[in-house]
């Protein structure tokens, strides 16, 4: 994959991928809400400097094609 080669270039400190997805219905105690979905890899949040407030980042296994699904 070409993307993996970018990480080996001199001066590259971090890489992340993101792709727009469909919308999803999120429901809790109130009315359901339609929200946009974004697909990202485990390098995305560190690359844009966004720390997680809770939980964990994606695992290497979740980055694999057909890997286990995960939501953060």
PDB file of N, H, CA, C and O in Angstrom:
ATOM      1  N   UNK A   1       0.844  -1.182   0.000  1.00  0.00           N
ATOM      2  CA  UNK A   1       0.000   0.000   0.000  1.00  0.00           C
ATOM      3  C   UNK A   1       0.889   1.246   0.000  1.00  0.00           C
ATOM      4  O   UNK A   1       1.845   1.326   0.771  1.00  0.00           O
ATOM      5  N   UNK A   2       0.586   2.183  -0.834  1.00  0.00           N
ATOM      6  H   UNK A   2      -0.190   2.118  -1.461  1.00  0.00           H
ATOM      7  CA  UNK A   2       1.393   3.397  -0.976  1.00  0.00           C
ATOM      8  C   UNK A   2       1.423   4.206   0.313  1.00  0.00           C
ATOM      9  O   UNK A   2       2.459   4.771   0.665  1.00  0.00           O
ATOM     10  N   UNK A   3       0.308   4.267   1.013  1.00  0.00           N
ATOM     11  H   UNK A   3      -0.533   3.808   0.727  1.00  0.00           H
ATOM     12  CA  UNK A   3       0.210   5.035   2.256  1.00  0.00           C
ATOM     13  C   UNK A   3       1.298   4.630   3.253  1.00  0.00           C
ATOM     14  O   UNK A   3       1.862   5.497   3.921  1.00  0.00           O
ATOM     15  N   UNK A   4       1.602   3.355   3.369  1.00  0.00           N
ATOM     16  H   UNK A   4       1.145   2.650   2.827  1.00  0.00           H
ATOM     17  CA  UNK A   4       2.597   2.860   4.325  1.00  0.00           C
ATOM     18  C   UNK A   4       3.987   3.388   4.006  1.00  0.00           C
ATOM     19  O   UNK A   4       4.802   3.551   4.914  1.00  0.00           O
ATOM     20  N   UNK A   5       4.276   3.659   2.748  1.00  0.00           N
ATOM     21  H   UNK A   5       3.614   3.527   2.010  1.00  0.00           H
ATOM     22  CA  UNK A   5       5.584   4.159   2.363  1.00  0.00           C
ATOM     23  C   UNK A   5       5.795   5.616   2.787  1.00  0.00           C
ATOM     24  O   UNK A   5       6.934   6.033   2.998  1.00  0.00           O
ATOM     25  N   UNK A   6       4.730   6.383   2.911  1.00  0.00           N
ATOM     26  H   UNK A   6       3.805   6.043   2.740  1.00  0.00           H
ATOM     27  CA  UNK A   6       4.860   7.770   3.349  1.00  0.00           C
ATOM     28  C   UNK A   6       5.450   7.844   4.753  1.00  0.00           C
ATOM     29  O   UNK A   6       6.215   8.762   5.049  1.00  0.00           O
ATOM     30  N   UNK A   7       5.109   6.897   5.618  1.00  0.00           N
ATOM     31  H   UNK A   7       4.488   6.152   5.377  1.00  0.00           H
ATOM     32  CA  UNK A   7       5.633   6.890   6.976  1.00  0.00           C
ATOM     33  C   UNK A   7       7.127   6.683   7.055  1.00  0.00           C
ATOM     34  O   UNK A   7       7.737   6.975   8.083  1.00  0.00           O
ATOM     35  N   UNK A   8       7.726   6.185   5.991  1.00  0.00           N
ATOM     36  H   UNK A   8       7.230   5.948   5.156  1.00  0.00           H
ATOM     37  CA  UNK A   8       9.167   5.952   5.966  1.00  0.00           C
ATOM     38  C   UNK A   8       9.948   7.146   5.413  1.00  0.00           C
ATOM     39  O   UNK A   8      11.178   7.127   5.406  1.00  0.00           O
ATOM     40  N   UNK A   9       9.257   8.164   4.957  1.00  0.00           N
ATOM     41  H   UNK A   9       8.257   8.179   4.962  1.00  0.00           H
ATOM     42  CA  UNK A   9       9.927   9.338   4.411  1.00  0.00           C
ATOM     43  C   UNK A   9      10.542  10.175   5.525  1.00  0.00           C
ATOM     44  O   UNK A   9       9.974  10.294   6.610  1.00  0.00           O
ATOM     45  N   UNK A  10      11.696  10.747   5.249  1.00  0.00           N
ATOM     46  H   UNK A  10      12.157  10.650   4.367  1.00  0.00           H
ATOM     47  CA  UNK A  10      12.371  11.590   6.227  1.00  0.00           C
ATOM     48  C   UNK A  10      11.505  12.804   6.552  1.00  0.00           C
ATOM     49  O   UNK A  10      10.983  13.464   5.654  1.00  0.00           O
ATOM     50  N   UNK A  11      11.362  13.084   7.819  1.00  0.00           N
ATOM     51  H   UNK A  11      11.786  12.548   8.549  1.00  0.00           H
ATOM     52  CA  UNK A  11      10.587  14.240   8.263  1.00  0.00           C
ATOM     53  C   UNK A  11       9.135  13.937   8.581  1.00  0.00           C
ATOM     54  O   UNK A  11       8.467  14.766   9.198  1.00  0.00           O
ATOM     55  N   UNK A  12       8.626  12.790   8.186  1.00  0.00           N
ATOM     56  H   UNK A  12       9.169  12.116   7.684  1.00  0.00           H
ATOM     57  CA  UNK A  12       7.236  12.434   8.485  1.00  0.00           C
ATOM     58  C   UNK A  12       7.179  11.903   9.907  1.00  0.00           C
ATOM     59  O   UNK A  12       7.838  10.916  10.233  1.00  0.00           O
ATOM     60  N   UNK A  13       6.394  12.553  10.753  1.00  0.00           N
ATOM     61  H   UNK A  13       5.858  13.355  10.489  1.00  0.00           H
ATOM     62  CA  UNK A  13       6.302  12.146  12.148  1.00  0.00           C
ATOM     63  C   UNK A  13       5.042  11.354  12.450  1.00  0.00           C
ATOM     64  O   UNK A  13       5.025  10.551  13.383  1.00  0.00           O
ATOM     65  N   UNK A  14       3.988  11.569  11.674  1.00  0.00           N
ATOM     66  H   UNK A  14       4.002  12.221  10.916  1.00  0.00           H
ATOM     67  CA  UNK A  14       2.721  10.906  11.960  1.00  0.00           C
ATOM     68  C   UNK A  14       1.856  10.899  10.711  1.00  0.00           C
ATOM     69  O   UNK A  14       1.893  11.835   9.912  1.00  0.00           O
ATOM     70  N   UNK A  15       1.082   9.841  10.551  1.00  0.00           N
ATOM     71  H   UNK A  15       1.053   9.081  11.200  1.00  0.00           H
ATOM     72  CA  UNK A  15       0.153   9.724   9.427  1.00  0.00           C
ATOM     73  C   UNK A  15      -1.194   9.211   9.920  1.00  0.00           C
ATOM     74  O   UNK A  15      -1.257   8.411  10.853  1.00  0.00           O
ATOM     75  N   UNK A  16      -2.242   9.664   9.305  1.00  0.00           N
ATOM     76  H   UNK A  16      -2.191  10.315   8.547  1.00  0.00           H
ATOM     77  CA  UNK A  16      -3.571   9.163   9.628  1.00  0.00           C
ATOM     78  C   UNK A  16      -4.468   9.260   8.409  1.00  0.00           C
ATOM     79  O   UNK A  16      -4.294  10.135   7.561  1.00  0.00           O
ATOM     80  N   UNK A  17      -5.410   8.369   8.333  1.00  0.00           N
ATOM     81  H   UNK A  17      -5.551   7.659   9.022  1.00  0.00           H
ATOM     82  CA  UNK A  17      -6.381   8.355   7.234  1.00  0.00           C
ATOM     83  C   UNK A  17      -7.780   8.613   7.761  1.00  0.00           C
ATOM     84  O   UNK A  17      -8.125   8.210   8.872  1.00  0.00           O
ATOM     85  N   UNK A  18      -8.576   9.289   6.953  1.00  0.00           N
ATOM     86  H   UNK A  18      -8.295   9.617   6.051  1.00  0.00           H
ATOM     87  CA  UNK A  18      -9.987   9.497   7.282  1.00  0.00           C
ATOM     88  C   UNK A  18     -10.789   9.434   5.997  1.00  0.00           C
ATOM     89  O   UNK A  18     -10.322   9.852   4.938  1.00  0.00           O
ATOM     90  N   UNK A  19     -11.993   8.909   6.100  1.00  0.00           N
ATOM     91  H   UNK A  19     -12.372   8.568   6.961  1.00  0.00           H
ATOM     92  CA  UNK A  19     -12.901   8.823   4.955  1.00  0.00           C
ATOM     93  C   UNK A  19     -14.314   9.100   5.452  1.00  0.00           C
ATOM     94  O   UNK A  19     -14.736   8.566   6.477  1.00  0.00           O
ATOM     95  N   UNK A  20     -15.032   9.930   4.728  1.00  0.00           N
ATOM     96  H   UNK A  20     -14.689  10.364   3.895  1.00  0.00           H
ATOM     97  CA  UNK A  20     -16.425  10.193   5.078  1.00  0.00           C
ATOM     98  C   UNK A  20     -17.256   8.950   4.811  1.00  0.00           C
ATOM     99  O   UNK A  20     -17.038   8.240   3.829  1.00  0.00           O
ATOM    100  N   UNK A  21     -18.196   8.698   5.685  1.00  0.00           N
ATOM    101  H   UNK A  21     -18.373   9.274   6.483  1.00  0.00           H
ATOM    102  CA  UNK A  21     -19.071   7.541   5.542  1.00  0.00           C
ATOM    103  C   UNK A  21     -20.520   7.976   5.446  1.00  0.00           C
ATOM    104  O   UNK A  21     -20.804   9.135   5.145  1.00  0.00           O
ATOM    105  N   UNK A  22     -21.430   7.064   5.698  1.00  0.00           N
ATOM    106  H   UNK A  22     -21.199   6.122   5.943  1.00  0.00           H
ATOM    107  CA  UNK A  22     -22.856   7.382   5.653  1.00  0.00           C
ATOM    108  C   UNK A  22     -23.279   8.102   6.932  1.00  0.00           C
ATOM    109  O   UNK A  22     -22.421   8.571   7.680  1.00  0.00           O
ATOM    110  N   UNK A  23     -24.528   8.197   7.187  1.00  0.00           N
ATOM    111  H   UNK A  23     -25.225   7.816   6.579  1.00  0.00           H
ATOM    112  CA  UNK A  23     -25.027   8.708   8.455  1.00  0.00           C
ATOM    113  C   UNK A  23     -25.536   7.535   9.288  1.00  0.00           C
ATOM    114  O   UNK A  23     -25.801   6.454   8.763  1.00  0.00           O
ATOM    115  N   UNK A  24     -25.666   7.764  10.584  1.00  0.00           N
ATOM    116  H   UNK A  24     -25.450   8.642  11.010  1.00  0.00           H
ATOM    117  CA  UNK A  24     -26.146   6.715  11.486  1.00  0.00           C
ATOM    118  C   UNK A  24     -27.120   7.329  12.477  1.00  0.00           C
ATOM    119  O   UNK A  24     -27.012   8.509  12.812  1.00  0.00           O
ATOM    120  N   UNK A  25     -28.054   6.545  12.938  1.00  0.00           N
ATOM    121  H   UNK A  25     -28.141   5.587  12.666  1.00  0.00           H
ATOM    122  CA  UNK A  25     -28.973   6.958  13.993  1.00  0.00           C
ATOM    123  C   UNK A  25     -28.368   6.609  15.335  1.00  0.00           C
ATOM    124  O   UNK A  25     -27.987   5.462  15.571  1.00  0.00           O
ATOM    125  N   UNK A  26     -28.278   7.593  16.215  1.00  0.00           N
ATOM    126  H   UNK A  26     -28.588   8.525  16.024  1.00  0.00           H
ATOM    127  CA  UNK A  26     -27.783   7.383  17.570  1.00  0.00           C
ATOM    128  C   UNK A  26     -28.954   7.630  18.510  1.00  0.00           C
ATOM    129  O   UNK A  26     -29.613   8.668  18.439  1.00  0.00           O
ATOM    130  N   UNK A  27     -29.203   6.673  19.382  1.00  0.00           N
ATOM    131  H   UNK A  27     -28.668   5.831  19.439  1.00  0.00           H
ATOM    132  CA  UNK A  27     -30.320   6.804  20.308  1.00  0.00           C
ATOM    133  C   UNK A  27     -29.839   6.569  21.729  1.00  0.00           C
ATOM    134  O   UNK A  27     -28.987   5.717  21.979  1.00  0.00           O
ATOM    135  N   UNK A  28     -30.385   7.317  22.632  1.00  0.00           N
ATOM    136  H   UNK A  28     -31.078   8.009  22.428  1.00  0.00           H
ATOM    137  CA  UNK A  28     -30.095   7.163  24.055  1.00  0.00           C
ATOM    138  C   UNK A  28     -31.388   7.338  24.810  1.00  0.00           C
ATOM    139  O   UNK A  28     -32.396   6.712  24.482  1.00  0.00           O
ATOM    140  N   UNK A  29     -31.367   8.180  25.813  1.00  0.00           N
ATOM    141  H   UNK A  29     -30.548   8.689  26.080  1.00  0.00           H
ATOM    142  CA  UNK A  29     -32.581   8.409  26.603  1.00  0.00           C
ATOM    143  C   UNK A  29     -33.522   9.409  25.940  1.00  0.00           C
ATOM    144  O   UNK A  29     -34.702   9.469  26.286  1.00  0.00           O
ATOM    145  N   UNK A  30     -33.011  10.196  24.989  1.00  0.00           N
ATOM    146  H   UNK A  30     -32.053  10.148  24.708  1.00  0.00           H
ATOM    147  CA  UNK A  30     -33.842  11.191  24.315  1.00  0.00           C
ATOM    148  C   UNK A  30     -34.238  10.742  22.925  1.00  0.00           C
ATOM    149  O   UNK A  30     -34.292   9.548  22.630  1.00  0.00           O
ATOM    150  N   UNK A  31     -34.511  11.708  22.085  1.00  0.00           N
ATOM    151  H   UNK A  31     -34.467  12.678  22.324  1.00  0.00           H
ATOM    152  CA  UNK A  31     -34.879  11.430  20.699  1.00  0.00           C
ATOM    153  C   UNK A  31     -33.661  10.933  19.917  1.00  0.00           C
ATOM    154  O   UNK A  31     -32.548  11.399  20.160  1.00  0.00           O
ATOM    155  N   UNK A  32     -33.852   9.997  18.984  1.00  0.00           N
ATOM    156  H   UNK A  32     -34.756   9.619  18.787  1.00  0.00           H
ATOM    157  CA  UNK A  32     -32.731   9.572  18.136  1.00  0.00           C
ATOM    158  C   UNK A  32     -32.202  10.755  17.325  1.00  0.00           C
ATOM    159  O   UNK A  32     -32.952  11.665  16.974  1.00  0.00           O
ATOM    160  N   UNK A  33     -30.929  10.728  17.041  1.00  0.00           N
ATOM    161  H   UNK A  33     -30.319   9.989  17.326  1.00  0.00           H
ATOM    162  CA  UNK A  33     -30.304  11.806  16.280  1.00  0.00           C
ATOM    163  C   UNK A  33     -29.523  11.208  15.123  1.00  0.00           C
ATOM    164  O   UNK A  33     -28.813  10.217  15.291  1.00  0.00           O
ATOM    165  N   UNK A  34     -29.653  11.809  13.952  1.00  0.00           N
ATOM    166  H   UNK A  34     -30.230  12.615  13.816  1.00  0.00           H
ATOM    167  CA  UNK A  34     -28.915  11.385  12.768  1.00  0.00           C
ATOM    168  C   UNK A  34     -27.564  12.095  12.773  1.00  0.00           C
ATOM    169  O   UNK A  34     -27.514  13.325  12.780  1.00  0.00           O
ATOM    170  N   UNK A  35     -26.464  11.332  12.770  1.00  0.00           N
ATOM    171  H   UNK A  35     -26.505  10.333  12.764  1.00  0.00           H
ATOM    172  CA  UNK A  35     -25.125  11.908  12.859  1.00  0.00           C
ATOM    173  C   UNK A  35     -24.268  11.423  11.692  1.00  0.00           C
ATOM    174  O   UNK A  35     -24.483  10.321  11.187  1.00  0.00           O
ATOM    175  N   UNK A  36     -23.294  12.237  11.255  1.00  0.00           N
ATOM    176  H   UNK A  36     -23.120  13.132  11.666  1.00  0.00           H
ATOM    177  CA  UNK A  36     -22.389  11.780  10.193  1.00  0.00           C
ATOM    178  C   UNK A  36     -21.417  10.732  10.731  1.00  0.00           C
ATOM    179  O   UNK A  36     -21.068  10.748  11.911  1.00  0.00           O
ATOM    180  N   UNK A  37     -20.991   9.838   9.873  1.00  0.00           N
ATOM    181  H   UNK A  37     -21.274   9.825   8.914  1.00  0.00           H
ATOM    182  CA  UNK A  37     -20.024   8.801  10.225  1.00  0.00           C
ATOM    183  C   UNK A  37     -18.718   9.104   9.502  1.00  0.00           C
ATOM    184  O   UNK A  37     -18.723   9.463   8.325  1.00  0.00           O
ATOM    185  N   UNK A  38     -17.607   8.961  10.205  1.00  0.00           N
ATOM    186  H   UNK A  38     -17.602   8.669  11.162  1.00  0.00           H
ATOM    187  CA  UNK A  38     -16.281   9.108   9.614  1.00  0.00           C
ATOM    188  C   UNK A  38     -15.498   7.846   9.927  1.00  0.00           C
ATOM    189  O   UNK A  38     -15.525   7.353  11.055  1.00  0.00           O
ATOM    190  N   UNK A  39     -14.805   7.327   8.931  1.00  0.00           N
ATOM    191  H   UNK A  39     -14.783   7.727   8.015  1.00  0.00           H
ATOM    192  CA  UNK A  39     -13.931   6.184   9.126  1.00  0.00           C
ATOM    193  C   UNK A  39     -12.509   6.716   9.279  1.00  0.00           C
ATOM    194  O   UNK A  39     -12.063   7.546   8.486  1.00  0.00           O
ATOM    195  N   UNK A  40     -11.806   6.241  10.289  1.00  0.00           N
ATOM    196  H   UNK A  40     -12.168   5.567  10.933  1.00  0.00           H
ATOM    197  CA  UNK A  40     -10.430   6.675  10.497  1.00  0.00           C
ATOM    198  C   UNK A  40      -9.576   5.521  10.978  1.00  0.00           C
ATOM    199  O   UNK A  40     -10.090   4.527  11.490  1.00  0.00           O
ATOM    200  N   UNK A  41      -8.263   5.655  10.811  1.00  0.00           N
ATOM    201  H   UNK A  41      -7.845   6.463  10.394  1.00  0.00           H
ATOM    202  CA  UNK A  41      -7.343   4.625  11.300  1.00  0.00           C
ATOM    203  C   UNK A  41      -6.745   5.071  12.634  1.00  0.00           C
ATOM    204  O   UNK A  41      -7.031   6.167  13.115  1.00  0.00           O
ATOM    205  N   UNK A  42      -5.917   4.215  13.223  1.00  0.00           N
ATOM    206  H   UNK A  42      -5.685   3.324  12.832  1.00  0.00           H
ATOM    207  CA  UNK A  42      -5.369   4.520  14.543  1.00  0.00           C
ATOM    208  C   UNK A  42      -4.365   5.657  14.528  1.00  0.00           C
ATOM    209  O   UNK A  42      -4.009   6.167  15.590  1.00  0.00           O
ATOM    210  N   UNK A  43      -3.894   6.073  13.353  1.00  0.00           N
ATOM    211  H   UNK A  43      -4.183   5.659  12.490  1.00  0.00           H
ATOM    212  CA  UNK A  43      -2.966   7.193  13.267  1.00  0.00           C
ATOM    213  C   UNK A  43      -3.647   8.542  13.163  1.00  0.00           C
ATOM    214  O   UNK A  43      -2.991   9.574  13.297  1.00  0.00           O
ATOM    215  N   UNK A  44      -4.953   8.554  12.928  1.00  0.00           N
ATOM    216  H   UNK A  44      -5.486   7.715  12.819  1.00  0.00           H
ATOM    217  CA  UNK A  44      -5.652   9.818  12.675  1.00  0.00           C
ATOM    218  C   UNK A  44      -5.619  10.773  13.864  1.00  0.00           C
ATOM    219  O   UNK A  44      -5.176  11.913  13.720  1.00  0.00           O
ATOM    220  N   UNK A  45      -6.070  10.341  15.014  1.00  0.00           N
ATOM    221  H   UNK A  45      -6.430   9.416  15.131  1.00  0.00           H
ATOM    222  CA  UNK A  45      -6.160  11.257  16.158  1.00  0.00           C
ATOM    223  C   UNK A  45      -4.800  11.777  16.604  1.00  0.00           C
ATOM    224  O   UNK A  45      -4.678  12.974  16.863  1.00  0.00           O
ATOM    225  N   UNK A  46      -3.762  10.930  16.708  1.00  0.00           N
ATOM    226  H   UNK A  46      -3.861   9.958  16.498  1.00  0.00           H
ATOM    227  CA  UNK A  46      -2.446  11.494  17.043  1.00  0.00           C
ATOM    228  C   UNK A  46      -1.936  12.474  15.980  1.00  0.00           C
ATOM    229  O   UNK A  46      -1.272  13.454  16.319  1.00  0.00           O
ATOM    230  N   UNK A  47      -2.236  12.227  14.712  1.00  0.00           N
ATOM    231  H   UNK A  47      -2.776  11.431  14.437  1.00  0.00           H
ATOM    232  CA  UNK A  47      -1.756  13.095  13.641  1.00  0.00           C
ATOM    233  C   UNK A  47      -2.371  14.485  13.729  1.00  0.00           C
ATOM    234  O   UNK A  47      -1.684  15.481  13.505  1.00  0.00           O
ATOM    235  N   UNK A  48      -3.652  14.560  14.050  1.00  0.00           N
ATOM    236  H   UNK A  48      -4.211  13.751  14.231  1.00  0.00           H
ATOM    237  CA  UNK A  48      -4.301  15.870  14.141  1.00  0.00           C
ATOM    238  C   UNK A  48      -4.203  16.462  15.546  1.00  0.00           C
ATOM    239  O   UNK A  48      -4.730  17.545  15.802  1.00  0.00           O
ATOM    240  N   UNK A  49      -3.525  15.750  16.463  1.00  0.00           N
ATOM    241  H   UNK A  49      -3.097  14.871  16.255  1.00  0.00           H
ATOM    242  CA  UNK A  49      -3.300  16.270  17.811  1.00  0.00           C
ATOM    243  C   UNK A  49      -4.528  16.250  18.687  1.00  0.00           C
ATOM    244  O   UNK A  49      -4.674  17.099  19.566  1.00  0.00           O
ATOM    245  N   UNK A  50      -5.415  15.299  18.467  1.00  0.00           N
ATOM    246  H   UNK A  50      -5.296  14.609  17.753  1.00  0.00           H
ATOM    247  CA  UNK A  50      -6.652  15.216  19.247  1.00  0.00           C
ATOM    248  C   UNK A  50      -6.548  14.078  20.256  1.00  0.00           C
ATOM    249  O   UNK A  50      -6.627  12.910  19.875  1.00  0.00           O
ATOM    250  N   UNK A  51      -6.371  14.399  21.537  1.00  0.00           N
ATOM    251  H   UNK A  51      -6.307  15.348  21.846  1.00  0.00           H
ATOM    252  CA  UNK A  51      -6.289  13.336  22.541  1.00  0.00           C
ATOM    253  C   UNK A  51      -7.688  12.792  22.861  1.00  0.00           C
ATOM    254  O   UNK A  51      -8.685  13.506  22.760  1.00  0.00           O
ATOM    255  N   UNK A  52      -7.737  11.534  23.243  1.00  0.00           N
ATOM    256  H   UNK A  52      -6.927  10.954  23.325  1.00  0.00           H
ATOM    257  CA  UNK A  52      -8.994  10.931  23.662  1.00  0.00           C
ATOM    258  C   UNK A  52      -9.303  11.367  25.090  1.00  0.00           C
ATOM    259  O   UNK A  52      -8.430  11.319  25.956  1.00  0.00           O
ATOM    260  N   UNK A  53     -10.536  11.791  25.340  1.00  0.00           N
ATOM    261  H   UNK A  53     -11.245  11.830  24.637  1.00  0.00           H
ATOM    262  CA  UNK A  53     -10.933  12.168  26.699  1.00  0.00           C
ATOM    263  C   UNK A  53     -11.158  10.926  27.544  1.00  0.00           C
ATOM    264  O   UNK A  53     -10.858  10.926  28.738  1.00  0.00           O
ATOM    265  N   UNK A  54     -11.682   9.871  26.940  1.00  0.00           N
ATOM    266  H   UNK A  54     -11.925   9.871  25.970  1.00  0.00           H
ATOM    267  CA  UNK A  54     -11.936   8.596  27.610  1.00  0.00           C
ATOM    268  C   UNK A  54     -11.664   7.461  26.643  1.00  0.00           C
ATOM    269  O   UNK A  54     -11.655   7.663  25.429  1.00  0.00           O
ATOM    270  N   UNK A  55     -11.443   6.281  27.169  1.00  0.00           N
ATOM    271  H   UNK A  55     -11.449   6.117  28.156  1.00  0.00           H
ATOM    272  CA  UNK A  55     -11.330   5.104  26.323  1.00  0.00           C
ATOM    273  C   UNK A  55      -9.952   4.942  25.712  1.00  0.00           C
ATOM    274  O   UNK A  55      -8.950   5.415  26.248  1.00  0.00           O
ATOM    275  N   UNK A  56      -9.928   4.260  24.573  1.00  0.00           N
ATOM    276  H   UNK A  56     -10.742   3.876  24.138  1.00  0.00           H
ATOM    277  CA  UNK A  56      -8.675   3.907  23.926  1.00  0.00           C
ATOM    278  C   UNK A  56      -8.746   4.221  22.443  1.00  0.00           C
ATOM    279  O   UNK A  56      -9.822   4.450  21.891  1.00  0.00           O
ATOM    280  N   UNK A  57      -7.599   4.228  21.817  1.00  0.00           N
ATOM    281  H   UNK A  57      -6.725   4.042  22.266  1.00  0.00           H
ATOM    282  CA  UNK A  57      -7.519   4.403  20.370  1.00  0.00           C
ATOM    283  C   UNK A  57      -7.775   3.046  19.705  1.00  0.00           C
ATOM    284  O   UNK A  57      -7.876   2.024  20.384  1.00  0.00           O
ATOM    285  N   UNK A  58      -7.878   3.047  18.393  1.00  0.00           N
ATOM    286  H   UNK A  58      -7.796   3.877  17.842  1.00  0.00           H
ATOM    287  CA  UNK A  58      -8.028   1.797  17.664  1.00  0.00           C
ATOM    288  C   UNK A  58      -6.783   0.932  17.829  1.00  0.00           C
ATOM    289  O   UNK A  58      -5.683   1.453  18.016  1.00  0.00           O
ATOM    290  N   UNK A  59      -6.950  -0.372  17.762  1.00  0.00           N
ATOM    291  H   UNK A  59      -7.843  -0.796  17.611  1.00  0.00           H
ATOM    292  CA  UNK A  59      -5.819  -1.309  17.850  1.00  0.00           C
ATOM    293  C   UNK A  59      -5.294  -1.604  16.450  1.00  0.00           C
ATOM    294  O   UNK A  59      -5.992  -1.352  15.469  1.00  0.00           O
ATOM    295  N   UNK A  60      -4.069  -2.137  16.338  1.00  0.00           N
ATOM    296  H   UNK A  60      -3.502  -2.342  17.135  1.00  0.00           H
ATOM    297  CA  UNK A  60      -3.555  -2.527  15.018  1.00  0.00           C
ATOM    298  C   UNK A  60      -4.462  -3.540  14.309  1.00  0.00           C
ATOM    299  O   UNK A  60      -4.599  -3.499  13.087  1.00  0.00           O
ATOM    300  N   UNK A  61      -5.073  -4.436  15.063  1.00  0.00           N
ATOM    301  H   UNK A  61      -4.962  -4.470  16.056  1.00  0.00           H
ATOM    302  CA  UNK A  61      -5.962  -5.434  14.465  1.00  0.00           C
ATOM    303  C   UNK A  61      -7.196  -4.779  13.855  1.00  0.00           C
ATOM    304  O   UNK A  61      -7.694  -5.231  12.824  1.00  0.00           O
ATOM    305  N   UNK A  62      -7.688  -3.723  14.483  1.00  0.00           N
ATOM    306  H   UNK A  62      -7.283  -3.355  15.320  1.00  0.00           H
ATOM    307  CA  UNK A  62      -8.871  -3.023  13.972  1.00  0.00           C
ATOM    308  C   UNK A  62      -8.559  -2.229  12.710  1.00  0.00           C
ATOM    309  O   UNK A  62      -9.474  -1.865  11.971  1.00  0.00           O
ATOM    310  N   UNK A  63      -7.298  -1.959  12.456  1.00  0.00           N
ATOM    311  H   UNK A  63      -6.555  -2.256  13.056  1.00  0.00           H
ATOM    312  CA  UNK A  63      -6.873  -1.263  11.234  1.00  0.00           C
ATOM    313  C   UNK A  63      -6.811  -2.179  10.018  1.00  0.00           C
ATOM    314  O   UNK A  63      -6.787  -1.702   8.883  1.00  0.00           O
ATOM    315  N   UNK A  64      -6.785  -3.474  10.242  1.00  0.00           N
ATOM    316  H   UNK A  64      -6.804  -3.861  11.163  1.00  0.00           H
ATOM    317  CA  UNK A  64      -6.660  -4.420   9.134  1.00  0.00           C
ATOM    318  C   UNK A  64      -7.939  -4.498   8.313  1.00  0.00           C
ATOM    319  O   UNK A  64      -9.031  -4.332   8.858  1.00  0.00           O
ATOM    320  N   UNK A  65      -7.822  -4.750   7.002  1.00  0.00           N
ATOM    321  H   UNK A  65      -6.935  -4.885   6.560  1.00  0.00           H
ATOM    322  CA  UNK A  65      -9.033  -4.975   6.203  1.00  0.00           C
ATOM    323  C   UNK A  65      -9.833  -6.138   6.809  1.00  0.00           C
ATOM    324  O   UNK A  65      -9.272  -7.184   7.137  1.00  0.00           O
ATOM    325  N   UNK A  66     -11.095  -5.946   6.947  1.00  0.00           N
ATOM    326  H   UNK A  66     -11.551  -5.096   6.682  1.00  0.00           H
ATOM    327  CA  UNK A  66     -12.018  -6.931   7.535  1.00  0.00           C
ATOM    328  C   UNK A  66     -11.682  -7.247   8.986  1.00  0.00           C
ATOM    329  O   UNK A  66     -12.048  -8.309   9.490  1.00  0.00           O
ATOM    330  N   UNK A  67     -10.985  -6.329   9.666  1.00  0.00           N
ATOM    331  H   UNK A  67     -10.687  -5.466   9.256  1.00  0.00           H
ATOM    332  CA  UNK A  67     -10.672  -6.497  11.090  1.00  0.00           C
ATOM    333  C   UNK A  67     -11.927  -6.306  11.919  1.00  0.00           C
ATOM    334  O   UNK A  67     -12.985  -5.982  11.381  1.00  0.00           O
ATOM    335  N   UNK A  68     -11.817  -6.502  13.220  1.00  0.00           N
ATOM    336  H   UNK A  68     -10.957  -6.765  13.658  1.00  0.00           H
ATOM    337  CA  UNK A  68     -12.986  -6.346  14.077  1.00  0.00           C
ATOM    338  C   UNK A  68     -13.495  -4.911  14.065  1.00  0.00           C
ATOM    339  O   UNK A  68     -12.694  -3.977  14.094  1.00  0.00           O
ATOM    340  N   UNK A  69     -14.800  -4.718  14.024  1.00  0.00           N
ATOM    341  H   UNK A  69     -15.451  -5.477  14.001  1.00  0.00           H
ATOM    342  CA  UNK A  69     -15.338  -3.349  14.023  1.00  0.00           C
ATOM    343  C   UNK A  69     -15.155  -2.693  15.391  1.00  0.00           C
ATOM    344  O   UNK A  69     -15.201  -3.362  16.424  1.00  0.00           O
ATOM    345  N   UNK A  70     -14.951  -1.395  15.383  1.00  0.00           N
ATOM    346  H   UNK A  70     -14.913  -0.852  14.544  1.00  0.00           H
ATOM    347  CA  UNK A  70     -14.788  -0.642  16.637  1.00  0.00           C
ATOM    348  C   UNK A  70     -15.302   0.771  16.437  1.00  0.00           C
ATOM    349  O   UNK A  70     -15.249   1.317  15.334  1.00  0.00           O
ATOM    350  N   UNK A  71     -15.797   1.351  17.509  1.00  0.00           N
ATOM    351  H   UNK A  71     -15.840   0.908  18.404  1.00  0.00           H
ATOM    352  CA  UNK A  71     -16.293   2.726  17.488  1.00  0.00           C
ATOM    353  C   UNK A  71     -15.642   3.458  18.645  1.00  0.00           C
ATOM    354  O   UNK A  71     -15.576   2.942  19.761  1.00  0.00           O
ATOM    355  N   UNK A  72     -15.155   4.681  18.372  1.00  0.00           N
ATOM    356  H   UNK A  72     -15.209   5.101  17.466  1.00  0.00           H
ATOM    357  CA  UNK A  72     -14.642   5.514  19.463  1.00  0.00           C
ATOM    358  C   UNK A  72     -15.352   6.841  19.424  1.00  0.00           C
ATOM    359  O   UNK A  72     -15.083   7.710  20.253  1.00  0.00           O
TER     360      UNK A  72
END
